[in-house]
Amino acid sequence: MNARAIFAVVRKDLKVVSQNKGVMLPIVLFPLILFVILPWLVVLLPNLINFAGVSPANVDKIQGLINRMPALQQELAKYENNQIFIVYFLVYMMAPFFLIAPLMVASVIAADSFAGEKERKTMEALLYTPTTDRELFVAKMLSGWVAALAVAFVGFVLYVVAANAAAWSQMQRIFFPTTMWLVMIAWVVPALPGLGLGVMVMVSARAQGFQDANQIGGMVILPIMLLVFGQAAGVMYFSVTLVFLLGLVIWLLDGLLIWLGSRSFRRGKLLGA
């Protein structure tokens, strides 16, 4: 493969993305709200409930959910009552929400990969670059993968700082990240962009514009939302075992999608799409 040509396309794509406010706005705002602002709201919520004199029925419901999962109940047994609410939300409930960020970033950038080229009238110039079909496909995948991982890892550092700072008054120690989160960051997060990119590059190659591709490809987030609802309903919780198996499934799907995409991608079809 022509690595120089591939990285030239990657650099060009990342430069275009950084100059596109419509793409950059969700990439910046969503992680900022999720990783920095939300941890403070989670910690302040119980205090606001007590200050307002509201019945702690919601807290009782959370305890009921925890009681349905003996393994999770055992993991939380070492914490005091006022700490359980914080740990449950910041460690367990936030885990699937965190996974949305790299998937969303990869999907948004992949939606712009070809559909954006059509809108900017730069498709023909792209197709005449000295790359093979496979090299062009790999370059488009790498653009979104690099950006998604950068946002995820920077976001993780911000979340570690924000979660420990917000909960310090209650926890009185650094309690985050946990082993489950470290496994998730090292194993699952690097795999997630491939899931979004494998779907979105193929969708984007056939869509007429960025908005069309982004709306159609947004469905890749649905499996993560199912994990959110499953945990909120007390059906399952993010343990080290679940995270490892989740990552294994995603890596296998990545391989399948990349194989299918590289076999079906033909630059000659793009002009007529």
Backbone hydrogen bonds in HBPLUS format (Angstrom, degrees):
<---DONOR---> <-ACCEPTOR-->    atom                        ^
c    i                          cat <-CA-CA->   ^        H-A-AA   ^      H-
h    n   atom  resd res      DA  || num        DHA   H-A  angle D-A-AA Bond
n    s   type  num  typ     dist DA aas  dist angle  dist       angle   num
A0006-ILE N   A0002-ASN O   3.03 MM   4  6.32 160.2  2.07 154.6 160.9     1
A0007-PHE N   A0003-ALA O   2.95 MM   4  6.12 169.4  1.96 155.8 157.5     2
A0008-ALA N   A0004-ARG O   3.05 MM   4  6.17 137.9  2.23 136.9 148.4     3
A0009-VAL N   A0005-ALA O   3.13 MM   4  6.43 153.2  2.20 147.4 152.7     4
A0010-VAL N   A0006-ILE O   3.00 MM   4  6.33 156.0  2.06 147.5 155.0     5
A0011-ARG N   A0007-PHE O   2.91 MM   4  6.01 163.9  1.93 143.6 147.4     6
A0012-LYS N   A0008-ALA O   3.04 MM   4  6.19 157.4  2.09 141.8 148.3     7
A0013-ASP N   A0009-VAL O   2.90 MM   4  6.11 160.6  1.94 150.6 155.6     8
A0014-LEU N   A0010-VAL O   2.99 MM   4  6.20 166.9  2.00 156.6 159.6     9
A0015-LYS N   A0011-ARG O   2.99 MM   4  6.11 151.0  2.08 144.1 152.1    10
A0016-VAL N   A0012-LYS O   2.99 MM   4  6.22 159.4  2.03 149.5 154.7    11
A0017-VAL N   A0013-ASP O   2.92 MM   4  6.17 160.1  1.96 151.1 156.8    12
A0018-SER N   A0014-LEU O   3.01 MM   4  6.14 159.8  2.05 143.2 148.4    13
A0019-GLN N   A0016-VAL O   3.17 MM   3  5.26 139.7  2.34  98.2 109.5    14
A0020-ASN N   A0017-VAL O   3.06 MM   3  5.12 159.1  2.11 106.6 113.3    15
A0023-VAL N   A0020-ASN O   3.17 MM   3  5.49 137.1  2.37 104.4 115.3    16
A0024-MET N   A0020-ASN O   2.91 MM   4  6.09 166.5  1.93 157.5 162.0    17
A0025-LEU N   A0021-LYS O   2.95 MM   4  5.67 159.7  1.99 145.1 148.4    18
A0028-VAL N   A0024-MET O   2.93 MM   4  6.09 144.6  2.06 155.8 163.5    19
A0029-LEU N   A0025-LEU O   2.89 MM   4  5.94 172.3  1.89 162.7 164.0    20
A0030-PHE N   A0026-PRO O   3.19 MM   4  5.57 156.7  2.24 129.3 136.3    21
A0032-LEU N   A0028-VAL O   3.21 MM   4  6.24 154.5  2.27 144.9 152.6    22
A0033-ILE N   A0029-LEU O   2.97 MM   4  6.17 164.4  1.99 159.2 161.6    23
A0034-LEU N   A0030-PHE O   2.95 MM   4  6.06 166.8  1.96 154.4 158.8    24
A0035-PHE N   A0031-PRO O   2.72 MM   4  5.52 168.4  1.74 150.2 154.0    25
A0036-VAL N   A0032-LEU O   3.12 MM   4  5.48 149.2  2.22 131.3 138.6    26
A0037-ILE N   A0032-LEU O   3.36 MM   5  6.79 156.5  2.42 150.5 157.2    27
A0038-LEU N   A0033-ILE O   2.94 MM   5  6.04 154.8  2.01 164.2 169.8    28
A0040-TRP N   A0037-ILE O   3.18 MM   3  5.66 125.6  2.49 111.1 123.2    29
A0041-LEU N   A0037-ILE O   3.26 MM   4  6.61 152.9  2.34 148.1 156.1    30
A0041-LEU N   A0038-LEU O   3.05 MM   3  5.01 114.9  2.49  96.9 113.0    31
A0042-VAL N   A0038-LEU O   2.94 MM   4  6.19 157.8  1.99 160.5 166.1    32
A0043-VAL N   A0039-PRO O   3.20 MM   4  6.40 156.9  2.26 143.5 148.7    33
A0044-LEU N   A0040-TRP O   2.96 MM   4  6.08 153.9  2.03 145.6 153.3    34
A0045-LEU N   A0041-LEU O   2.92 MM   4  5.86 135.2  2.12 143.6 153.6    35
A0048-LEU N   A0044-LEU O   2.96 MM   4  6.23 152.9  2.03 155.9 164.7    36
A0049-ILE N   A0045-LEU O   2.93 MM   4  6.20 152.7  2.00 154.1 161.8    37
A0050-ASN N   A0046-PRO O   3.00 MM   4  6.27 162.7  2.04 150.2 153.9    38
A0051-PHE N   A0047-ASN O   2.87 MM   4  6.02 156.5  1.92 145.2 152.5    39
A0052-ALA N   A0048-LEU O   2.98 MM   4  6.07 151.6  2.06 142.3 149.1    40
A0054-VAL N   A0049-ILE O   3.14 MM   5  5.43 150.7  2.23 158.4 157.9    41
A0053-GLY N   A0050-ASN O   3.17 MM   3  5.06 147.5  2.28  95.9 105.7    42
A0060-ASP N   A0056-PRO O   3.17 MM   4  6.52 152.0  2.26 145.5 153.0    43
A0061-LYS N   A0057-ALA O   2.94 MM   4  6.30 144.8  2.06 145.2 155.4    44
A0062-ILE N   A0058-ASN O   3.03 MM   4  6.35 150.9  2.12 145.0 152.2    45
A0063-GLN N   A0059-VAL O   3.05 MM   4  6.38 156.3  2.11 146.7 152.9    46
A0064-GLY N   A0060-ASP O   2.93 MM   4  6.21 145.5  2.05 140.3 150.2    47
A0065-LEU N   A0061-LYS O   2.94 MM   4  6.31 148.6  2.04 146.7 154.6    48
A0066-ILE N   A0062-ILE O   2.97 MM   4  6.29 159.5  2.02 151.6 157.0    49
A0067-ASN N   A0063-GLN O   2.95 MM   4  6.16 149.7  2.04 143.7 151.9    50
A0068-ARG N   A0065-LEU O   3.11 MM   3  5.32 141.5  2.27 100.4 111.2    51
A0069-MET N   A0066-ILE O   3.01 MM   3  5.44 153.6  2.08 110.8 119.0    52
A0072-LEU N   A0069-MET O   3.03 MM   3  5.44 117.5  2.44 109.7 124.2    53
A0073-GLN N   A0069-MET O   2.92 MM   4  6.18 161.2  1.96 156.8 163.1    54
A0074-GLN N   A0070-PRO O   2.89 MM   4  6.10 148.0  1.99 145.7 153.5    55
A0075-GLU N   A0071-ALA O   3.10 MM   4  6.41 149.4  2.20 141.0 148.9    56
A0076-LEU N   A0072-LEU O   2.98 MM   4  6.25 145.2  2.11 150.0 159.6    57
A0077-ALA N   A0074-GLN O   3.31 MM   3  5.08 152.4  2.39  94.5 102.5    58
A0079-TYR N   A0076-LEU O   3.09 MM   3  5.66 166.3  2.11 118.9 123.2    59
A0083-GLN N   A0080-GLU O   2.92 MM   3  5.22 143.1  2.06 107.1 118.8    60
A0084-ILE N   A0080-GLU O   3.05 MM   4  6.29 136.1  2.25 153.8 166.7    61
A0087-VAL N   A0083-GLN O   2.95 MM   4  6.19 172.3  1.95 162.3 163.8    62
A0088-TYR N   A0084-ILE O   2.82 MM   4  5.85 164.6  1.84 154.7 159.6    63
A0089-PHE N   A0085-PHE O   3.22 MM   4  6.36 162.7  2.26 144.5 148.2    64
A0090-LEU N   A0086-ILE O   2.86 MM   4  5.91 166.5  1.88 161.0 162.8    65
A0091-VAL N   A0087-VAL O   2.91 MM   4  5.35 153.1  1.98 136.0 143.5    66
A0092-TYR N   A0088-TYR O   3.16 MM   4  5.28 132.6  2.39 113.8 126.9    67
A0093-MET N   A0088-TYR O   2.96 MM   5  6.36 163.0  1.99 153.6 159.2    68
A0094-MET N   A0089-PHE O   2.93 MM   5  5.99 133.5  2.16 156.2 165.8    69
A0095-ALA N   A0092-TYR O   3.26 MM   3  5.42 146.1  2.38 101.7 111.1    70
A0098-PHE N   A0094-MET O   2.84 MM   4  6.00 149.1  1.94 151.8 159.9    71
A0099-LEU N   A0095-ALA O   3.33 MM   4  6.68 145.2  2.46 143.2 151.6    72
A0099-LEU N   A0096-PRO O   3.14 MM   3  5.12 122.8  2.48  93.6 107.6    73
A0100-ILE N   A0097-PHE O   3.10 MM   3  5.35 144.1  2.23 102.9 113.1    74
A0101-ALA N   A0098-PHE O   3.15 MM   3  5.72 141.3  2.30 111.6 120.0    75
A0104-MET N   A0100-ILE O   2.73 MM   4  5.79 154.7  1.79 153.8 161.2    76
A0105-VAL N   A0101-ALA O   2.95 MM   4  6.15 167.9  1.97 158.7 161.6    77
A0106-ALA N   A0102-PRO O   3.00 MM   4  6.05 166.2  2.02 143.8 148.0    78
A0107-SER N   A0103-LEU O   2.97 MM   4  6.07 153.9  2.04 141.4 149.1    79
A0108-VAL N   A0104-MET O   2.87 MM   4  6.08 163.6  1.90 155.7 159.4    80
A0109-ILE N   A0105-VAL O   3.05 MM   4  6.20 169.6  2.06 153.9 156.6    81
A0110-ALA N   A0106-ALA O   2.89 MM   4  5.94 155.2  1.95 143.5 151.3    82
A0111-ALA N   A0107-SER O   2.85 MM   4  5.96 147.6  1.95 143.8 152.7    83
A0112-ASP N   A0108-VAL O   3.25 MM   4  6.52 136.2  2.45 135.3 145.9    84
A0112-ASP N   A0109-ILE O   3.11 MM   3  5.11 129.0  2.39  93.4 106.9    85
A0113-SER N   A0110-ALA O   2.95 MM   3  4.74 146.2  2.07  95.2 106.0    86
A0117-GLU N   A0114-PHE O   3.02 MM   3  4.96 117.5  2.42  92.5 108.5    87
A0118-LYS N   A0114-PHE O   3.03 MM   4  6.44 149.1  2.13 149.6 157.5    88
A0119-GLU N   A0115-ALA O   3.11 MM   4  6.47 156.3  2.17 146.4 152.2    89
A0120-ARG N   A0116-GLY O   2.94 MM   4  6.16 153.1  2.02 148.3 155.5    90
A0122-THR N   A0117-GLU O   2.95 MM   5  5.15 160.7  1.99 153.2 154.6    91
A0121-LYS N   A0118-LYS O   3.16 MM   3  5.02 154.2  2.23  98.0 105.7    92
A0126-LEU N   A0122-THR O   3.11 MM   4  6.34 153.8  2.18 147.9 155.4    93
A0127-LEU N   A0123-MET O   2.94 MM   4  6.23 156.8  2.00 154.3 160.5    94
A0128-TYR N   A0124-GLU O   3.17 MM   4  6.39 132.6  2.40 143.0 154.3    95
A0129-THR N   A0126-LEU O   3.15 MM   3  5.47 164.0  2.18 112.3 114.8    96
A0131-THR N   A0129-THR O   2.69 MM   2  5.60 139.4  1.85 110.8  97.3    97
A0136-LEU N   A0132-THR O   2.95 MM   4  6.19 157.5  2.00 153.0 158.9    98
A0137-PHE N   A0133-ASP O   2.96 MM   4  6.18 155.4  2.02 147.0 154.1    99
A0138-VAL N   A0134-ARG O   2.88 MM   4  6.12 161.7  1.91 150.7 155.5   100
A0139-ALA N   A0135-GLU O   2.92 MM   4  6.05 157.3  1.97 144.8 151.1   101
A0140-LYS N   A0136-LEU O   3.06 MM   4  6.26 159.0  2.11 146.5 151.1   102
A0141-MET N   A0137-PHE O   3.04 MM   4  6.30 150.7  2.12 145.6 154.0   103
A0142-LEU N   A0138-VAL O   2.85 MM   4  6.08 161.1  1.89 154.1 159.2   104
A0143-SER N   A0139-ALA O   3.08 MM   4  6.28 152.6  2.16 147.8 154.1   105
A0145-TRP N   A0141-MET O   3.04 MM   4  6.20 156.8  2.09 149.8 157.3   106
A0146-VAL N   A0142-LEU O   2.87 MM   4  5.90 173.8  1.88 157.1 157.5   107
A0147-ALA N   A0143-SER O   3.32 MM   4  6.45 167.8  2.34 143.7 147.3   108
A0148-ALA N   A0144-GLY O   2.91 MM   4  5.96 159.8  1.95 146.7 152.8   109
A0149-LEU N   A0145-TRP O   3.00 MM   4  6.15 164.4  2.03 152.2 155.9   110
A0150-ALA N   A0146-VAL O   3.01 MM   4  6.15 155.7  2.07 147.4 154.4   111
A0151-VAL N   A0147-ALA O   3.03 MM   4  6.26 164.1  2.06 151.2 154.6   112
A0152-ALA N   A0148-ALA O   2.94 MM   4  6.10 158.7  1.98 146.3 152.9   113
A0153-PHE N   A0149-LEU O   2.90 MM   4  6.00 170.7  1.91 153.8 155.6   114
A0154-VAL N   A0150-ALA O   3.04 MM   4  6.05 163.9  2.06 147.9 153.1   115
A0155-GLY N   A0151-VAL O   2.82 MM   4  5.74 152.9  1.89 140.2 149.3   116
A0156-PHE N   A0152-ALA O   2.83 MM   4  6.00 144.7  1.95 140.8 150.7   117
A0157-VAL N   A0153-PHE O   3.15 MM   4  6.40 159.8  2.19 144.9 148.7   118
A0158-LEU N   A0154-VAL O   3.04 MM   4  6.34 162.1  2.07 150.7 155.6   119
A0159-TYR N   A0155-GLY O   2.80 MM   4  6.00 152.1  1.88 145.9 154.3   120
A0160-VAL N   A0156-PHE O   2.86 MM   4  6.10 156.6  1.91 152.5 158.1   121
A0161-VAL N   A0157-VAL O   3.16 MM   4  6.40 165.1  2.18 149.8 152.9   122
A0162-ALA N   A0158-LEU O   2.86 MM   4  6.04 167.9  1.88 151.9 155.9   123
A0163-ALA N   A0159-TYR O   2.78 MM   4  5.72 167.7  1.80 150.6 154.6   124
A0164-ASN N   A0160-VAL O   3.19 MM   4  6.18 168.0  2.21 144.0 147.7   125
A0165-ALA N   A0161-VAL O   2.96 MM   4  5.97 155.3  2.02 146.3 154.1   126
A0166-ALA N   A0162-ALA O   2.84 MM   4  5.84 164.7  1.86 149.7 154.4   127
A0167-ALA N   A0163-ALA O   3.06 MM   4  6.06 156.0  2.12 143.5 149.9   128
A0170-GLN N   A0167-ALA O   3.04 MM   3  5.47 136.0  2.24 110.3 121.9   129
A0171-MET N   A0167-ALA O   2.76 MM   4  5.80 172.1  1.76 169.2 171.8   130
A0172-GLN N   A0168-TRP O   2.80 MM   4  4.93 151.9  1.88 129.0 138.0   131
A0182-LEU N   A0178-THR O   3.07 MM   4  6.42 157.3  2.12 152.4 158.7   132
A0183-VAL N   A0179-THR O   3.00 MM   4  6.26 158.8  2.05 154.4 159.4   133
A0184-MET N   A0180-MET O   2.96 MM   4  6.18 154.1  2.03 143.9 151.8   134
A0185-ILE N   A0181-TRP O   2.84 MM   4  6.06 158.4  1.89 153.2 158.1   135
A0186-ALA N   A0182-LEU O   3.00 MM   4  6.08 158.2  2.05 144.1 150.1   136
A0187-TRP N   A0183-VAL O   2.84 MM   4  5.65 146.0  1.95 146.3 154.5   137
A0188-VAL N   A0184-MET O   2.96 MM   4  4.88 130.2  2.21 114.9 129.8   138
A0189-VAL N   A0184-MET O   2.92 MM   5  6.22 164.2  1.94 169.0 171.8   139
A0191-ALA N   A0188-VAL O   2.95 MM   3  5.31 134.0  2.17 108.4 121.8   140
A0192-LEU N   A0188-VAL O   3.12 MM   4  6.35 143.7  2.26 154.4 165.3   141
A0194-GLY N   A0191-ALA O   3.15 MM   3  5.70 128.1  2.43 113.6 125.4   142
A0195-LEU N   A0192-LEU O   2.94 MM   3  5.26 129.4  2.20 108.6 121.9   143
A0196-GLY N   A0192-LEU O   3.31 MM   4  6.75 158.5  2.36 158.2 162.8   144
A0197-LEU N   A0193-PRO O   2.77 MM   4  5.88 165.7  1.79 158.1 163.1   145
A0198-GLY N   A0194-GLY O   2.88 MM   4  5.71 159.8  1.92 138.7 144.5   146
A0200-MET N   A0196-GLY O   2.83 MM   4  5.89 168.0  1.85 153.4 157.3   147
A0201-VAL N   A0197-LEU O   2.90 MM   4  5.64 169.8  1.91 148.0 150.3   148
A0203-VAL N   A0199-VAL O   3.05 MM   4  6.30 154.7  2.11 147.3 155.3   149
A0204-SER N   A0200-MET O   2.66 MM   4  5.69 167.5  1.68 154.4 158.4   150
A0205-ALA N   A0201-VAL O   2.99 MM   4  6.02 144.7  2.11 137.4 145.9   151
A0206-ARG N   A0203-VAL O   3.07 MM   3  5.48 145.4  2.20 106.9 116.7   152
A0207-ALA N   A0203-VAL O   2.98 MM   4  6.16 130.4  2.23 144.9 159.7   153
A0213-ALA N   A0209-GLY O   3.12 MM   4  6.37 168.8  2.13 155.6 158.5   154
A0214-ASN N   A0210-PHE O   2.85 MM   4  5.98 160.8  1.89 154.6 160.5   155
A0215-GLN N   A0211-GLN O   2.97 MM   4  6.09 158.8  2.02 150.1 154.7   156
A0216-ILE N   A0212-ASP O   3.08 MM   4  6.26 167.7  2.10 153.0 156.4   157
A0217-GLY N   A0213-ALA O   2.89 MM   4  5.88 165.7  1.91 150.0 154.9   158
A0218-GLY N   A0214-ASN O   3.00 MM   4  5.82 121.1  2.36 131.5 143.6   159
A0220-VAL N   A0217-GLY O   3.10 MM   3  6.03 173.8  2.10 128.1 129.2   160
A0221-ILE N   A0218-GLY O   3.23 MM   3  6.06 170.9  2.24 121.1 123.8   161
A0222-LEU N   A0219-MET O   3.07 MM   3  5.45 156.6  2.13 110.5 117.5   162
A0224-ILE N   A0221-ILE O   3.07 MM   3  5.50 123.3  2.40 110.6 124.2   163
A0225-MET N   A0221-ILE O   3.11 MM   4  6.45 153.7  2.18 151.9 160.1   164
A0226-LEU N   A0222-LEU O   3.00 MM   4  6.33 143.5  2.14 150.8 160.9   165
A0227-LEU N   A0223-PRO O   3.30 MM   4  6.67 143.8  2.44 137.3 145.8   166
A0227-LEU N   A0224-ILE O   3.04 MM   3  5.11 122.0  2.39  95.9 110.4   167
A0228-VAL N   A0224-ILE O   3.06 MM   4  6.47 148.8  2.16 144.8 153.8   168
A0229-PHE N   A0225-MET O   2.96 MM   4  6.26 163.9  1.98 153.1 155.7   169
A0230-GLY N   A0226-LEU O   2.82 MM   4  5.94 152.9  1.89 142.9 151.5   170
A0231-GLN N   A0227-LEU O   3.02 MM   4  6.15 155.9  2.08 145.7 150.5   171
A0232-ALA N   A0228-VAL O   2.95 MM   4  6.15 157.9  2.00 147.5 154.5   172
A0233-ALA N   A0229-PHE O   2.89 MM   4  5.99 137.5  2.07 142.4 152.6   173
A0235-VAL N   A0230-GLY O   2.92 MM   5  5.24 146.6  2.04 171.1 167.3   174
A0234-GLY N   A0231-GLN O   3.11 MM   3  5.11 155.9  2.17 100.9 108.4   175
A0243-VAL N   A0239-SER O   2.97 MM   4  6.12 165.3  1.99 152.8 157.0   176
A0244-PHE N   A0240-VAL O   2.97 MM   4  6.13 157.8  2.02 147.3 153.2   177
A0245-LEU N   A0241-THR O   3.02 MM   4  6.25 166.6  2.04 154.4 157.5   178
A0246-LEU N   A0242-LEU O   2.83 MM   4  5.96 155.8  1.89 149.6 157.2   179
A0247-GLY N   A0243-VAL O   2.96 MM   4  6.14 160.5  1.99 147.8 152.4   180
A0248-LEU N   A0244-PHE O   3.01 MM   4  6.28 154.1  2.08 146.3 153.6   181
A0249-VAL N   A0245-LEU O   3.02 MM   4  6.28 161.9  2.06 151.6 155.2   182
A0250-ILE N   A0246-LEU O   3.02 MM   4  6.28 161.8  2.06 150.7 155.9   183
A0251-TRP N   A0247-GLY O   2.89 MM   4  6.10 161.3  1.93 153.2 157.9   184
A0252-LEU N   A0248-LEU O   3.10 MM   4  6.30 156.4  2.15 146.3 152.4   185
A0253-LEU N   A0249-VAL O   2.97 MM   4  6.25 156.2  2.03 148.8 155.6   186
A0254-ASP N   A0250-ILE O   2.79 MM   4  6.03 151.3  1.87 148.5 157.2   187
A0255-GLY N   A0251-TRP O   3.05 MM   4  6.33 161.9  2.08 147.6 150.9   188
A0256-LEU N   A0252-LEU O   3.11 MM   4  6.40 155.7  2.17 144.6 151.0   189
A0257-LEU N   A0253-LEU O   2.84 MM   4  6.06 169.2  1.85 157.7 160.1   190
A0258-ILE N   A0254-ASP O   2.85 MM   4  5.98 166.4  1.87 159.2 163.1   191
A0259-TRP N   A0255-GLY O   3.01 MM   4  6.03 156.2  2.07 140.2 147.2   192
A0260-LEU N   A0256-LEU O   2.91 MM   4  6.14 165.0  1.94 152.1 156.2   193
A0261-GLY N   A0257-LEU O   2.78 MM   4  5.86 160.5  1.82 146.9 153.3   194
A0262-SER N   A0258-ILE O   2.89 MM   4  5.94 163.6  1.92 147.9 152.0   195
A0263-ARG N   A0259-TRP O   3.16 MM   4  6.26 144.9  2.29 140.6 149.4   196
A0264-SER N   A0260-LEU O   3.01 MM   4  6.15 149.9  2.10 147.7 155.5   197
A0265-PHE N   A0261-GLY O   2.91 MM   4  5.75 138.4  2.08 147.5 156.3   198
A0269-LYS N   A0266-ARG O   3.08 MM   3  5.77 154.6  2.15 119.0 125.4   199
A0270-LEU N   A0267-ARG O   3.11 MM   3  5.43 150.2  2.20 108.3 116.8   200
A0273-ALA N   A0270-LEU O   3.09 MM   3  5.02 155.1  2.16  99.5 107.3   201
